[in-house]
């Protein structure tokens, strides 16, 4: 996945400008992003502050790590079941 030019904190500041009254077209022109990107940001980060975004990223990283652990355990469990059944 392509890395964004803007950090999450910068994105929340850009969205705050929108809430302050600047039009979407002006903001997109100012920062060089498409309106589609702006609306995706708004859907993902709308109403969040910088600390909330950091917390969300930490939680996503933790969930990803736990999902990898569960997947690894599922594979090990499946292998153990096959050994028990004598398919090995």
N, C-alpha and C positions, 0 to 999 in steps of 0.2 A: 504494500500500500504506500502511496506517495506521502511524504512528510509535508505537513502544512508549513507555509511561510510564517504563519502566526501561531503564537502560543495560546493556550486556553485563556490565560489572563488577558491577552490582547484582544481575543475574540469577544470576551465579556465586556471589555471597554468599548469596542466597536458597537456592540449591541446596545450598550447604555447610551451611546450617541443617538441611536435610533429612538430610544425612549425619550430622549431630551427634545425631540422635535425635528431632527433632520430627516429628510426624505430618504427612502431606500436608494433611489438613483444617485443622489449626492454622495451617500456613504460608499456605495459601490465604486463610483468614479474616484473618490478620494483615496481609497485603499487598493484599487485595482483588482477587485473581485467581481465575479458575475452575480447577478441577482439570485440565481439558483443557489450558489454557494451561500449567499447571505441568508436565504430562507432555510437552508439546511442547518446552518449555525443557529438560527433562531429556534428551530424545532429542537435542537439538541441542548443548547446552552441557555435558552431564553429564561430569564428570571433568576439566573444563578449568579453568585458572586465568585470572586477568584478563589476563596477558600473552599467553597462548595464544589467547584470544578476540580480542585486538587483532591478533595476527598472522594469525588466520584471516580477519578482516575485510579486512586489507591484501591478502592473497592473493586473496580474492574480487574486490576492486576491480581488481587487476592482471589477473586472468583475464577480467573483463568488458571491460576496455580492449583486451586482446589479441583477444577475440572480435569486437569492433567493427572492429578493424583488418583481421582476416581477412575479415569480411563485406564491407567496403568493397573490398578487393582482389578478391574473387570477382566483385563487380558490375563492376568495371573490366575484369577478364579476360573476362567474358562479353560486354561491350560491344565489346572489341577483337576477339573472335572473330567477332561479327556484322559488324563493319566489314570484316574480312578476307574473309569469305564474300560480301560485296557486298550485304548486306541493308540497308545504311544508305542 
